[in-house]
Amino acid sequence: MRVALVQDWFVVNGGAEKVFREFVNLYPQADVFALVDFLNDRDRADILDGKPVKTTWLQNLPNSKKSFRNFLVLFPHAIRSLDLSSYDLIISSSYAVAKGIRKRNGQTHICYCHSPIRYAWDLRESYLSRLGPFKKTLAGWMLDHVAKWDLKTNATVDHFIANSRNVAERIHRTYGRESTVIYPPVDTVAFAPEHHKNDYYFTSLRVVPYKRLDLIVDAFRKLSKHKLVVAGDGPALAKIKANAPSNVSFVGFVDKPALVDYMQKAKAFILAAEEDFGITSLEAQSCLTPVIALRKGGYLETVVDGKTGVFFNEQTVESLVDAIHRFEKRDVPFDAMDFEKNVKGFSPDRFRSEMQQFINSHAAI
């Protein structure tokens, strides 16, 4: 059986890449495909076990490494330029266009869907609202084109797997398709339990608008007696950092050992985005670190309110500040057993077992 593994792109080592790593573990002889590949050697070893990636012509466009996302309108054409005709089984890991690969009769395509492409669907209005009139009109046309293509390529997917019930509902609403939920894996070995906590709050994220780092930083402007440590990089960082209060420190991109250390010793981990799933919330819980998260999206499936974390109801500074005050005033300490029980359901062994069972049952080979 020849297997092809397809990812939208390889640029950073994020949640989708952690899932993809397990696909490589399941099928070490498989070939890997993506729109572009700009991984460094460390991340390539971690995600792909050093395997090469077969990319599209987008890889060679001018300034592609820094601005390949500007070519969004070309993504559908690029992903369908990949020749996967010689493979029996195609597994795509898709949060953009990987699900739209070209397939022939007799092949089985299983799509592990992190979300229907969010800029064309759920994040469309948020994305367009930040643009001026001319760019908004142009971007609206571009997103219309991508959305129509996204619907049309449903026929290329034989079976959908959703990374959460939240995304399963989104797949049904967007594509009119049913899906099976298989939760992503959490590295409970690296993110090991730590009982001792230091006096700081922590967040780690890609600094893009929908992650709402601006909201978290503004909340700590009102919480001047509390410290916040921010790990991560991204296009929105410079502006947020320039206006941050003195009780907020930025450590930039950190490698995995440093990330684990920050996560283990934080008094709580803060998340303000509406996530598809939110694997970092479980990495924190694996470290016995409580989570303060928005009561929406994937966090409803990963955080146990009052047991492994505290929710805030609205994406506002006031709501987050209130949640932190409630966290600080808790009389009953969090119980390590609650964290361990919750995280156990998201182990890598469980993920590999459920994926293998699904593939064995649905791959018509």
Backbone torsions as a table, in degrees:
resi	resn	phi	psi	omega
1	MET	NA	124.7	177.1
2	ARG	-95.3	129.6	-175.1
3	VAL	-120.2	133.7	173.4
4	ALA	-113.3	132.3	176.6
5	LEU	-110.9	127.1	-173.9
6	VAL	-124.0	130.9	175.1
7	GLN	-123.4	153.5	178.0
8	ASP	-56.4	-56.1	177.1
9	TRP	-160.0	162.6	176.5
10	PHE	-121.3	105.0	-178.6
11	VAL	-129.5	-47.6	179.2
12	VAL	-128.8	168.5	179.6
13	ASN	-97.8	83.4	-177.5
14	GLY	-109.5	-162.0	-176.4
15	GLY	-62.1	-44.8	-180.0
16	ALA	-63.1	-35.1	179.8
17	GLU	-69.3	-32.3	177.2
18	LYS	-66.1	-36.3	174.8
19	VAL	-67.8	-44.0	-177.8
20	PHE	-61.0	-34.8	177.8
21	ARG	-56.5	-37.3	178.8
22	GLU	-71.4	-31.6	174.5
23	PHE	-64.2	-39.6	177.3
24	VAL	-65.0	-37.7	177.2
25	ASN	-65.2	-36.8	178.7
26	LEU	-70.1	-38.1	-176.3
27	TYR	-130.5	74.2	-175.6
28	PRO	-64.5	-19.8	-179.9
29	GLN	-92.5	-1.1	-177.1
30	ALA	-69.4	153.9	172.0
31	ASP	-90.8	148.3	-174.0
32	VAL	-114.8	135.7	-177.8
33	PHE	-130.1	150.7	176.3
34	ALA	-164.7	164.1	175.3
35	LEU	-60.2	-51.9	179.3
36	VAL	-142.6	161.5	178.9
37	ASP	-140.5	110.7	177.7
38	PHE	-126.4	30.5	179.6
39	LEU	-68.3	146.1	169.9
40	ASN	-81.3	170.6	-174.8
41	ASP	-62.5	-37.1	-179.0
42	ARG	-64.0	-47.2	-178.6
43	ASP	-70.7	-33.8	177.7
44	ARG	-62.8	-40.8	178.4
45	ALA	-65.3	-39.2	-177.0
46	ASP	-72.8	-45.7	-174.1
47	ILE	-83.8	-43.8	-168.5
48	LEU	-114.3	5.8	-176.1
49	ASP	53.5	34.1	177.3
50	GLY	82.3	1.3	-176.6
51	LYS	-65.8	145.3	174.5
52	PRO	-75.7	160.6	178.4
53	VAL	-118.1	132.5	174.6
54	LYS	-88.4	116.1	-172.5
55	THR	-109.4	177.2	-180.0
56	THR	-99.1	179.8	179.4
57	TRP	-66.5	-13.1	174.7
58	LEU	-60.9	-29.0	-178.8
59	GLN	-56.0	-31.7	-171.8
60	ASN	-103.9	6.2	176.8
61	LEU	-70.8	151.2	-178.8
62	PRO	-56.3	132.9	176.5
63	ASN	60.0	25.9	-174.9
64	SER	-63.6	-35.1	-176.0
65	LYS	-60.5	-39.6	-177.4
66	LYS	-88.0	-27.9	-169.3
67	SER	-137.5	31.2	-178.5
68	PHE	-61.7	-27.1	179.6
69	ARG	-64.5	-20.7	177.1
70	ASN	-66.8	-16.4	-179.3
71	PHE	-96.0	27.3	-176.3
72	LEU	-50.6	-39.7	-177.6
73	VAL	-63.9	-20.2	179.6
74	LEU	-92.0	-11.4	-176.4
75	PHE	-55.7	-45.2	-179.5
76	PRO	-59.3	-40.9	-179.9
77	HIS	-69.0	-37.6	-178.2
78	ALA	-67.9	-46.4	-175.9
79	ILE	-65.0	-32.2	-179.3
80	ARG	-82.2	-4.3	175.1
81	SER	-82.0	-12.5	178.6
82	LEU	-70.8	132.3	-179.2
83	ASP	-95.2	104.4	-179.8
84	LEU	-112.7	19.3	-171.6
85	SER	-66.9	-19.5	-176.1
86	SER	-92.2	4.3	-175.4
87	TYR	-102.9	149.9	178.2
88	ASP	-87.2	-41.5	-177.2
89	LEU	-124.5	130.1	175.6
90	ILE	-116.4	124.6	174.7
91	ILE	-115.8	116.3	178.2
92	SER	-105.8	140.9	173.7
93	SER	-110.0	103.9	-163.8
94	SER	-125.8	127.2	166.1
95	TYR	-128.3	6.9	177.4
96	ALA	-141.6	-92.0	-171.2
97	VAL	-121.5	0.0	-177.3
98	ALA	-59.1	-30.7	179.7
99	LYS	-64.7	-17.6	-175.2
100	GLY	-93.3	18.8	179.6
101	ILE	-60.0	157.8	178.6
102	ARG	-85.1	132.9	178.5
103	LYS	-133.3	157.4	179.3
104	ARG	-107.3	167.7	175.7
105	ASN	-60.7	139.4	179.0
106	GLY	97.2	-15.8	176.0
107	GLN	-88.9	153.1	173.4
108	THR	-111.2	126.5	178.2
109	HIS	-115.1	115.1	175.4
110	ILE	-107.9	121.7	-178.8
111	CYS	-104.5	117.5	169.8
112	TYR	-87.7	105.5	-169.8
113	CYS	-99.1	117.5	175.3
114	HIS	-80.3	-25.7	174.3
115	SER	174.4	146.4	162.6
116	PRO	-56.0	148.0	-171.8
117	ILE	-51.9	113.3	-165.2
118	ARG	-71.3	-34.2	179.8
119	TYR	-64.8	-28.0	179.7
120	ALA	-88.0	-16.7	-175.1
121	TRP	-124.8	-93.4	-170.4
122	ASP	-66.7	-31.1	-178.2
123	LEU	-100.3	8.7	-174.0
124	ARG	-56.0	-54.7	-175.7
125	GLU	-65.5	-38.3	178.0
126	SER	-62.7	-41.6	179.7
127	TYR	-66.1	-47.4	-176.1
128	LEU	-69.0	-30.0	-176.1
129	SER	-65.0	-18.5	-178.2
130	ARG	-89.2	-0.9	-174.0
131	LEU	-105.8	154.9	173.4
132	GLY	-74.1	171.9	-174.0
133	PRO	-54.8	-48.0	-177.3
134	PHE	-66.8	-49.4	-179.8
135	LYS	-64.7	-33.1	179.2
136	LYS	-65.6	-41.9	178.0
137	THR	-64.7	-44.8	-179.9
138	LEU	-64.6	-44.9	-179.8
139	ALA	-66.5	-36.4	177.7
140	GLY	-61.8	-42.9	176.1
141	TRP	-61.4	-44.1	-179.0
142	MET	-61.8	-44.3	-178.8
143	LEU	-69.8	-33.6	174.2
144	ASP	-60.3	-44.2	179.9
145	HIS	-61.4	-46.2	-178.4
146	VAL	-66.8	-41.0	-179.7
147	ALA	-63.4	-43.4	178.7
148	LYS	-62.2	-43.3	178.3
149	TRP	-63.6	-40.8	-178.4
150	ASP	-60.2	-42.0	178.0
151	LEU	-67.9	-40.8	-176.7
152	LYS	-63.7	-32.0	-174.8
153	THR	-85.8	7.5	174.8
154	ASN	-54.3	-32.1	-176.7
155	ALA	-64.8	-18.8	-179.5
156	THR	-78.4	-13.9	-177.8
157	VAL	-100.4	121.8	176.0
158	ASP	-82.3	-39.5	-177.3
159	HIS	-143.5	131.9	175.1
160	PHE	-98.7	136.1	165.7
161	ILE	-115.5	130.3	178.3
162	ALA	-101.3	147.7	-178.7
163	ASN	-83.2	-2.5	178.8
164	SER	-167.8	165.5	173.6
165	ARG	-64.9	-32.8	176.8
166	ASN	-57.4	-47.4	-179.8
167	VAL	-74.1	-32.9	176.3
168	ALA	-58.9	-41.7	177.3
169	GLU	-64.8	-38.9	179.9
170	ARG	-66.8	-38.8	177.0
171	ILE	-62.9	-42.8	179.7
172	HIS	-65.7	-42.5	-178.6
173	ARG	-68.9	-37.4	-175.2
174	THR	-86.2	-46.2	-172.9
175	TYR	-104.1	-13.6	-174.6
176	GLY	68.5	29.2	-176.8
177	ARG	-119.3	149.6	173.6
178	GLU	-87.6	156.4	180.0
179	SER	-147.0	162.0	175.5
180	THR	-104.9	132.6	-179.5
181	VAL	-87.6	122.1	170.3
182	ILE	-129.5	111.1	-175.9
183	TYR	-66.7	145.5	176.6
184	PRO	-61.8	162.1	179.0
185	PRO	-86.1	151.6	176.4
186	VAL	-119.2	131.4	-178.7
187	ASP	-78.4	83.6	-177.2
188	THR	-75.7	-10.8	177.4
189	VAL	-78.5	-51.7	179.3
190	ALA	-68.3	-45.8	179.9
191	PHE	-86.2	74.0	-172.9
192	ALA	-83.5	154.2	179.7
193	PRO	-60.3	142.4	176.0
194	GLU	-143.4	120.0	-175.9
195	HIS	-83.6	-32.1	-178.0
196	HIS	-78.6	128.5	-179.6
197	LYS	-120.7	143.0	176.0
198	ASN	-95.0	174.4	-172.5
199	ASP	-92.6	62.7	173.8
200	TYR	-150.9	151.1	170.3
201	TYR	-93.2	158.2	-173.2
202	PHE	-140.0	144.7	167.5
203	THR	-142.6	146.1	178.8
204	SER	-136.8	128.3	-171.6
205	LEU	-167.6	162.1	166.7
206	ARG	-78.4	126.8	-173.1
207	VAL	-85.4	80.3	174.4
208	VAL	-122.3	158.7	-169.5
209	PRO	-53.4	-43.4	-172.6
210	TYR	-70.0	-15.2	177.8
211	LYS	-73.4	-17.8	173.7
212	ARG	60.6	41.8	172.3
213	LEU	-61.8	-33.0	178.6
214	ASP	-57.0	-40.0	179.5
215	LEU	-65.9	-43.7	-178.9
216	ILE	-63.2	-44.3	-179.7
217	VAL	-65.1	-41.5	178.5
218	ASP	-64.0	-33.3	176.7
219	ALA	-62.9	-39.3	-179.0
220	PHE	-78.0	-11.7	169.7
221	ARG	-65.3	-32.5	178.3
222	LYS	-88.7	-10.7	-178.9
223	LEU	-114.5	59.3	-169.9
224	SER	-64.3	-18.7	179.6
225	LYS	-86.0	-3.9	-178.0
226	HIS	-114.2	146.3	-178.2
227	LYS	-100.1	141.4	174.6
228	LEU	-124.9	130.9	173.5
229	VAL	-110.0	130.1	-177.9
230	VAL	-115.6	122.6	173.9
231	ALA	-111.4	139.5	177.7
232	GLY	133.2	167.8	-178.7
233	ASP	-141.5	167.1	178.4
234	GLY	158.4	171.6	-172.9
235	PRO	-64.2	-22.9	-178.4
236	ALA	-92.6	0.4	-172.1
237	LEU	-68.3	-45.7	-172.2
238	ALA	-57.2	-44.8	-178.3
239	LYS	-66.4	-42.4	-179.7
240	ILE	-67.0	-43.2	-178.1
241	LYS	-63.4	-38.9	-177.2
242	ALA	-63.9	-27.4	-176.3
243	ASN	-109.2	12.6	-175.1
244	ALA	-79.0	149.0	175.9
245	PRO	-74.2	167.7	-173.2
246	SER	-70.4	-18.0	179.8
247	ASN	-85.6	5.2	176.7
248	VAL	-112.4	123.2	178.7
249	SER	-115.4	145.3	-177.2
250	PHE	-115.9	125.3	-178.0
251	VAL	-108.5	2.9	177.3
252	GLY	68.5	-161.6	176.5
253	PHE	-68.5	133.7	176.9
254	VAL	-123.7	148.0	178.2
255	ASP	-73.9	173.4	-172.0
256	LYS	-61.4	-45.4	178.8
257	PRO	-58.2	-40.7	179.0
258	ALA	-68.9	-38.6	177.7
259	LEU	-60.4	-45.8	178.9
260	VAL	-59.8	-43.1	-178.5
261	ASP	-62.5	-46.6	177.1
262	TYR	-60.5	-43.1	-177.0
263	MET	-65.0	-43.5	-176.9
264	GLN	-64.6	-36.7	-171.3
265	LYS	-95.8	-5.4	180.0
266	ALA	-71.6	146.9	176.4
267	LYS	-74.2	-26.7	174.2
268	ALA	-163.9	155.3	179.7
269	PHE	-110.6	130.4	-172.3
270	ILE	-111.7	134.8	179.9
271	LEU	-137.4	129.0	-175.0
272	ALA	-121.2	1.5	-179.2
273	ALA	-89.0	158.7	169.4
274	GLU	-90.4	98.3	-171.7
275	GLU	-93.3	155.9	174.9
276	ASP	-65.1	-45.3	179.1
277	PHE	-136.1	-63.8	177.7
278	GLY	94.5	66.0	-174.8
279	ILE	-66.9	-28.8	-178.8
280	THR	-65.2	-27.3	178.0
281	SER	-64.1	-34.0	179.2
282	LEU	-80.2	-31.5	174.1
283	GLU	-61.9	-41.1	176.6
284	ALA	-62.7	-46.5	-179.3
285	GLN	-63.4	-32.8	176.5
286	SER	-62.7	-27.7	177.3
287	CYS	-87.3	4.8	-174.8
288	LEU	66.9	26.5	178.4
289	THR	-100.1	120.4	179.7
290	PRO	-62.9	154.1	-178.2
291	VAL	-114.1	135.3	171.0
292	ILE	-111.4	110.9	-168.7
293	ALA	-137.4	157.3	174.9
294	LEU	-66.2	134.0	-178.2
295	ARG	-80.2	65.5	178.8
296	LYS	-154.8	165.2	171.3
297	GLY	60.0	-143.0	-174.2
298	GLY	-66.5	-22.3	-179.1
299	TYR	-64.5	-24.2	176.4
300	LEU	-64.9	-18.6	-179.2
301	GLU	-103.9	-8.5	-175.0
302	THR	-119.7	-19.6	-177.9
303	VAL	-114.4	130.9	177.6
304	VAL	-98.5	108.1	-174.3
305	ASP	-59.3	126.6	179.5
306	GLY	84.9	-15.7	-178.8
307	LYS	-108.2	-46.2	179.7
308	THR	-123.0	4.4	179.4
309	GLY	177.1	-174.6	-179.2
310	VAL	-132.1	135.0	178.4
311	PHE	-96.2	152.9	162.1
312	PHE	-121.7	147.8	-164.6
313	ASN	-89.2	-26.1	-174.8
314	GLU	-129.3	151.1	178.5
315	GLN	-81.3	63.8	179.2
316	THR	-133.8	157.0	177.9
317	VAL	-60.7	-43.3	-177.2
318	GLU	-61.8	-41.1	-178.6
319	SER	-67.8	-40.2	178.8
320	LEU	-68.4	-42.8	178.5
321	VAL	-59.4	-42.0	178.6
322	ASP	-61.3	-41.3	179.5
323	ALA	-64.3	-39.7	179.3
324	ILE	-67.4	-38.8	175.5
325	HIS	-61.5	-43.4	178.8
326	ARG	-64.0	-38.2	177.2
327	PHE	-62.3	-44.2	-177.9
328	GLU	-65.9	-30.9	-174.9
329	LYS	-90.6	1.5	-179.2
330	ARG	-57.6	133.0	177.5
331	ASP	-89.6	-31.1	-176.4
332	VAL	-99.1	123.6	179.4
333	PRO	-68.3	155.2	175.0
334	PHE	-68.7	147.5	-176.5
335	ASP	-102.1	125.1	-179.3
336	ALA	-56.2	-33.5	-178.5
337	MET	-65.2	-32.1	177.5
338	ASP	-66.3	-41.0	177.0
339	PHE	-63.2	-48.9	-176.6
340	GLU	-62.3	-40.1	179.2
341	LYS	-65.0	-41.9	-178.0
342	ASN	-68.9	-45.3	-176.1
343	VAL	-69.5	-29.1	-177.6
344	LYS	-55.2	-32.9	-178.4
345	GLY	-73.8	-0.9	-177.1
346	PHE	-122.9	26.0	-174.4
347	SER	-71.9	154.3	175.6
348	PRO	-59.8	-37.5	178.6
349	ASP	-61.3	-43.1	177.6
350	ARG	-62.0	-42.3	179.8
351	PHE	-62.1	-48.6	-178.4
352	ARG	-62.4	-40.5	-179.4
353	SER	-64.2	-46.5	-179.1
354	GLU	-67.4	-38.6	177.7
355	MET	-64.7	-45.6	-178.4
356	GLN	-63.3	-41.0	177.5
357	GLN	-62.6	-42.2	-179.8
358	PHE	-64.5	-46.0	-179.2
359	ILE	-64.1	-43.0	179.0
360	ASN	-61.4	-33.1	-177.5
361	SER	-83.1	-25.3	-170.7
362	HIS	-117.3	-14.0	179.1
363	ALA	-78.7	110.9	-176.6
364	ALA	-82.1	71.5	-177.2
365	ILE	-126.0	NA	NA
